[in-house]
């Protein structure tokens, strides 16, 4: 609402409107007429008729109970009747694309006055444009569909496709050749893992974990095996439509009987007598994006061992939604393959060589999860810094309590250590071949994922303690913290449980132990 067209009042004039049939309040230098609204107020009319609220400046009281976004809703904007003469809002409204000025709300490379050896001016321009895009298109859609459980809107996926974001989320590589990235802001040959890190962390700012996975995360983990091991014919058929968000793919490995133990899979693939087709039978569980996937990258037990096969949705393929801790927008499903006939040409890699196909995928998959985890922790920390500054307890801001500051100190320390380790590994990825990454970084990335998700769970627990009852309520001031605390275990499990990955990291280190080393 344009304030220059609104009537101006003094606070003394507003103070006369303090009765049941004539009730005004001031919030952030804006005057609202709540006379008709008071009986619809979720907290009851009595709260608004309190002598410290009716006809008074209720800014502090309002922001102690409500998020800024409440005032942006059309039904409440209509209640505004004027502004306070000569007074500017004391609380700044959120703006698309803005960098937060809350300490530690942004990684140091984005914080004014700090420097980074990793991020170039092009990275910074890329981040600015991406944040505007996410704030304008992704976050509003996320707020709707995280709640209603529907997959991300096709219009958002189409806009992402126009910028080639789906292609960029698979990292640098030949698949970017000839594509116009971010309207030409980045040349395909100059796109690196720091650009991808920026994409992942900016999308994570929408603070909707299920929706975030629904935003074609299945492509991020399901398409690389096709790109790296599929036939040219197969790639020509799939890749253009998937990058255009016209078709969807997912990775189908986990089963009720086998998670981290891929050699324990029960889904079978047996060749037909003529050797031209596979007949696939079995089930997969907790498969992200499966409810709306057109293609499935499936791990199967074959005569030669473990083989990865691309399956197109069709006869014999069924998906049933699984209700998990986060939103159904992720499309998590139980998948059944009942005598599904698939051409042998859909085999990804060598028969019996599926473990190499999967291992080539794991590092990038886990690194992406680390990017998401690091940014989500930071968002929770920012919320706690804001809340403890505006929330009053015992007549003082909550952050006046030493025990609260101690929790925040731990949260900040975890944020900064995870991000620093992440940026270091990202730099190594940018300067290593794919083969070198497989040799040198499998243990490092496994350790980082285990560490980052463990830190995330500690941060979620601290955040709930800071927010109190609001931190376990799915609406209002603490809804983001409740959501984060409820969904953070996903990061600790997807891509490998913490204990499994920690053990992997140690085993990788022991493999390289020199035989002649002694104390």
N, C-alpha and C positions, 0 to 999 in steps of 0.2 A: 504493500500500500504506500503510495507516494505521500510522504509527510508534509510536503510543501502545500498540499491541497487541504490539509486538516486544520481545524481550528486550534488556536493556542490558548492554554489555560495557565493560571498560576496555581501553585499547590494549595493556596488558601481557597481558591474557587473550588477545586476538587474536593477539599475537606468538607464542604457543605453537602456533598452527595454521599451521606453515610447512613442512610436509612434503608429499611427493608424494601420500600417501594421506589427507592432512588439510590442505587448503589454503584459507586465508581471506585476505581483503584488506579494507582500509578505503578507501572512496571517498566523499568529501564527507560524512563523519560517519556513513555507513551501512556495515554489515558484510555482506560477501558470502561465501558458501561456494562456492568454485570447484573443489572436489575433482573432481566429475564433469564439469564444464565444460572443464577445462584441455585435454583432448585434442581438444576441438572448437574451441578458440580459433583464429581465423584466422591469428594470428601464431605459433602453436605453443605448446606447453606450457612450453618453456624460458623464454620471456619472463615467464610468471607465477611460475616457480620461482626467478627471480633473487632474490638475498638482499635487494635493496632494494624488492622487491615482495611476496614471500610473507610473510604475517603482518604486513605494514607498512601504513602510510598511503600509498596509491598514488594519491592525488588528483591531484597534479601530473603524474605520469607518465601517468595515464589521460587527462586533458584535453589533454595534448600530442599525443595520438594519436586521440582519439575526440570526436565531437560529443555534446552533452548529450542529444540525442534517443535515443541508444543505451540509456541507462539507463531510458528511458520505455517501452521495448518489453517486452511481457508476458513473453517468454522469459527476459529478464534480471532483471525485477522479482522473478521467482520465486526467484532465487538469493539474495535478501536474507534474512538470518537475524536481524538485529538492528541496533542503533544504538550509537554510542559514548556512554556515560553522561556527561551534563553538557555535551555538545558540540552545537552547532548547525551545519548545513551552511554551508560557507564560499562555495559557489557557488550562486547563486540559480537556481532552476528557472524556465523560461519559463512565462508565464501568459497566458491568452486576453485580448486587448484591451489589454495593457499598453503604455505608451509607453516606448521604449528610453531608458536613461540614458547610453548611450554617446555621447560628444560627436559632434555632426554626424550622428548616425544618424537624426535627425528634422529636417524643415525648421524654421526658426526659429520659425514661428508655433505649432508644437506643442511647442517646447522650453520648460521652466519658466523663468520670469524674463524671457522675451522678449515683444515686442509686435508687432502687425501692424495696418496700416490696412485690410486687406482682409477678414479673417476675423471673423465675428460669433460670438456665443455659440451661435447656432443651428448654425453651421458646426462648432463644436467638439463639440456634442452629437451631431450627425450623424456626425462622424468616429469618436467613441467607439463608437456603436452599430454602425457599419459595420465597424470593426476587429474587434469581438467576433464579428460574423457571419463575416467572412472567415477569422479564425483558427479558428473552430469548424467551419465547413462547407466553405469553399472550399479552404483550404490542404491539409487531409488528402486531399481528393479529387484535388487537383493532384499531390501526391506519388505517388499511385497511377497516374494516367493519363498523366502526362508520361513515365513509364517504359514503360507497356504500350501506349501509342499509341492508346488508345480515347478517344472524345470524352467531354467532361465528363458526369458522371452526371446523368440526368434529374431525380433527386431534388434535386440542387443547383440546377439550372436552375429547377425548380418553386419552391423556397424563394426564389430571387431574384425570381421573378415575383410571389410573394406580397407582397414589399416594393416592387414596381414598379421594381426596379432596371433591368430591360431597357428600360423606357420612359425612365427618368432618364438612361441612358447616351447618349441622343440629344440631351441638353441641354435647356434651357428652351424652352417653346413650347406651342402649343395642344394638342398631343398629350397633355399632362399633365392637362388640364382634367378634373375629376371623379374623378381617381385619388387613392388614399390612399397617399401617399409615405412610406416607412419607418414604417409603422404610424401615420401621422398626425403624425410629428415635423416634417415640412416641408409647408407649404401649397404647392399647385401654382404659385400666382402668385408665391411667394417663392423658389422654386427658381431658382438661377442657375448660372453656369458654374463658380463656386468649389465648389458642391456636386458638380458633375460631375467637376471636377478631383480632389476627394477620393475619389470612387468609383474613378476610374481608377488613382490612385496606391495606394490601399489594396489593390485587386485585384492590382496589380503586385508587392506584397509576398509573394505566394505563390511567387515566384522560379521559376516554371515557364513559360517563354516560349511554348512551343507550346500548352500547356493554356490559357494566358491568351488566346491568339488563338482557341482553340476555344470559349471561353466567350461564344459568340455575337458575336464581333467583326464577323462578316459583317453582322449587323444594324446595327451602328453606322455602317457605310459603305454598305450596300446598301439600307437602308430609307428614309433621308432623301430620295432622289430620288422615291420613291413618295409620301411624305408631302407633298413640296413641289410635285410636278408630276403626280401621278397623279389620276385621276378619283375622285369621291366613291365611286362604286361599287367601284372597285378598292381604295381604302383601307378601305372597310367589310369587304371580303372578307379582306384580308391582316392589317391592323394588330392586331385583337384576338387572333388566334391567335399571331402572332409575339411580342407582348408577354407572352402567357401561356406562351411557350416550347413551344407545341404544334406550331408550324411554324417553319421556318428559312429565311433568305434570305442571299444573298451578292452581292457586286459582281463582275461578270465583265467586265473591260475588257482587262487585259494579255494579250498573245499572244506566241508565240515570235518573231513578226516585228516586234512593236511593243510597247514598254513605255511610256516617257514620251511618245513620239510617237503620240498618240491618233489623229491624222489618217492614220497609216500602217496602221491596222487593216485586216485582210483579211476579217473576218467580215461577211457581207452579209445584208441584209434586202431582199427584193423583194416588192412587193405582188402579190396574186392579181389576175386579170383583173377580178373584181367589186369590187376595192378594199376588201374587208372583212377581209382577213388579210394578215399578213406571212409569207413563207417564209424562214426563217433557216438559213444554212449557214456553217460555219466552226468554228474551235477557239479556246479560251482556255486560258491556262497560268498556273500558280501562283495559283490562285483559292482564297482562304482560306474554309473552311467548306463548300466545294463538295461534298465527299463525302457530306454529310448534308443539304444544302440542298434545300428544296422549291421555292424560287423563285430566279431569277437576274436581277439587274439588268444587262442586257447592252448593251455599246456596239457599234453596228453601222454599217457603211458602207451608206448608202442613196443613192438617186438625187439627193436634195437635199443630201447631205453626210454628216454624222455624226449618228446618231439613237440615243437610249437607249430600249430596249424591255424590258418585264418579261416573262420567260419562266417558265412553270410546268413543273416536271419532268414529263415524260411521254414519249410516243413520239418517238424521234429525239434525245433528250437522254441522253447518257452521261457518266459521270464516272469517272476512274481516279486513284487516289491517286498523288501524287508524293512520293518520299522526299527530304526536305530536311535541313538541318542541325539543325532542331529537331523536336519530337515530332509524330507523325502525329495527335495529339489535336487539332491545328489543323484537320484535314480539308482540307489543301492538295491540289488536284486539277487534272488536265488535263480540260477539258470539251469535248465534241464536240456540235455541233448539226448534225444531218443532216436537211435538209428539215423543220424544225420549224415547224408551223403555229400562228401566234399571232394572236389578234384584234387588229385595229388599235386597238381601245380600250385595249390595254395599252401604247400609246406614252406615254412619259413626257416631257412638254413638247412642243414643236413638232417636226414633222418637219424634220430638218436642223439643229435647235437643240440637239443633244446636248452640244456644247461648253459651253453655258451651264448645262446640268444638271450636268455634271461639275465645272465651276469652282465652282458654288455648294456643292459637296460637299467640295472639296479643303481649304479652310481648316480646317474642323472636323476632318476626318480627320487632317491633319498636326498640328493642335494636340493631339489625343488622343495621338498618337504621342510628342509632346514630353513630355506628362504621364507616360507610361510610362517613357520614357528617363530622365527626371530622377529618378524614384523608384528605378529599377533601379540607376543609378549610386550612389545613396546606400546601397542595400543592400550593394553590393560594397565601398564604403568602410567601412561599419560592420564587415563581416567582416574586413577588413584591420586595422582598429584593434583588434579583439578578438584576432585571431591573433597580431599582433606583440607584444601584451602577454603572452600566455601561452606563446608559443614561445620556447625558449631556444636561443641560438647563441653559441658561445665563452664559455659560462658566464654570459651576460647575456640579458635579454629582447631579442628581435629589434629592438624599437623603440629600443634603445640605439645602434643603428647610424645614423649621420647620413644615409647614402644611402637608408635605408629611410624615415626621417622626411621626406626630401626628396620621395620618391614620394608619400607620404601627403599632404603639403602640397599637391601638385599636384592630387591627387584631390579633396581638400576644396574647393579653390578652384574647380574645375570644377563640383562639385555645387552650390555656393552661387550661382555666377554663372548657371547654367542655371535654377535654381529662381527666382531673383529676376527674371530676364527673363520667365520663364513667368508668374509672378504679375502682372507689369506688363501683359503682353498680355491675360491673363485679365480684368483690371480693365477694359481698353479694350473687350473683348468685351461685358462686362456693361453698358457705357454707350454702346454704338453700336448702331444699327439693323443689320439684316442687310446692307443695301445699303452702309452706311458701312464695315462690316467688310470687304466685298469690295473696296472702293476703298482703304481705309487699311491693312488688316492683311495682305493677301496677301503682300507683300514681307517684312513683319516676321515672319510665321509661317514663311515659307520660310527666312529667315535663321536663325531659332531652331531649326528642325528640323535644318538642315545643321550648325549649331554644336553642338547637343546630342548628335547622333549621332556627330559627330567626337570630341567630348569623351568619349563613352561608350566608343568604341574605344580611346582613349588610356588610360582608366581600366581597361578590361579587360586591356590589355597590362601595365599596372603591377601589377595584382592578381595576374596569373600570375607575374610576377617575384618578388613578395613571398611567394607561396605555394610557389614552386618546383615540384617534381614533383607535389605535391598539386594544384596548379592545373591540371594536365592529366590528372587522374584522375577518372573519373566516379563515384567513390564515396568515402566517408570525409570527412576534414576539408575538403578543397578542392572538393567536388563542385559547390557553388553557383558557385564561381569558374570551374571548367571549363565548366559549363553557360552561364554568362554570356558567357565569351569565345567560345564556339562559336556562340552565337545572336545576339550583339549586331549582326552585320552586317545582320540582318533590318530593324532600325530604320533603318539607313542607306540601305536600298533601297526599302522599302515606302512608298508615297505620294510617291515621287520621289527619285532618287539625289541625293547631297549636291551634286555639281557642278551638276546641273540646277537645284536649288533655290537655290543661291548665285547662279547667273546670273540666275534669275528675280528675286531680291531686288534685284540691281543694276539690271536692266532696269526694274523698278518705280520705283526711285529716279531713274533717268535720265528716265523719262517725266515726272516732276514737276520736273525741273531748270528753273529760271527762265531764260528766253532772255536776259535782260539782266544775268545774274550774271557778273562778271569778277573776277580777282585784283586 
